[in-house]
């Protein structure tokens, strides 16, 4: 199953997210971790993360959304449910 989920990742950024999900089961919203010039492309990263979640879902993975402390997406976490 791990190989199938890793195959869903396109690029090293998505690969890191999938590996973190497989390792720990939960990751912080990766968009909140963008720094420097990457923040200028946050909409592209958001689209990339959304596409990754769709591909993981289509591969049979269940990604649970855990809202942030104030109920928003910025401080949210995502968990791989096995």
N, C-alpha and C positions, 0 to 999 in steps of 0.2 A: 504494500500500500504506500510506503514511503516513496518509492521510486515513481509511482503514479503522481503523487502530489508534487514531488520535486520537478517533474516534467511539465507541470502547469505553469511554473515560473518562467518568465521571459526577462532575462537580464539579471545582473548581480543584485540589484536592490530588491526585486521580488524574490530571488533565491534566498536572500538573507531572511526575509520575512517568513518564508515557508520553513526554513531550517529552524528559526526561533520557535515557530508554532509546534513543529515536531519535537523539539528538544524540551521545551518547557510547557507547552500547551496553551500559553497565554502571552500575548504581546500588547504593549501599549500602542495606541493609535500612532502608526508610523509617520503620519503627516505632522504630528506635534513635535517630532524629533528633527525636522528639517532645519538646517542652519545655513548661514551664508547665502551664496547665490542660489542655492537650491530652493530657498523660499520664494524666489521670483517665479519659479516654475511649479508652485504648489498645486495649481489646478491640473497640470499634467500628471503630477504624482498622485493626486486624488483619483483621477480617471484610471491610472495604472493600477492603483490599489483596488478600486471597484472591479476592474476587469479580472484581476487576480482572484478576488473573492468569488466571482461568477464561475471562473474556470475550476476553482477548487470545489465549488458546489456541484458543478456538472460532473466532476470526477468522483463524487460520492462523499466528500468531506462535509462535516457539519461545523460551521463557524458560528459560534455564539457571540452576539454583540452584548457587551456589558457597558451601559451608559456611564458617563463620568460622574463625579460627585454632585454636580448640579444638573444632571440629566442630559448633558450635551455630548456631542460626538468628539469634541476636542480632547477631553480627558478620558475618553472611552478606552476600553480594552477589548480585545478579541481573543476568543479561546477556541482551540480545536477540541471538539468533543469526539472522543473515540468510543 
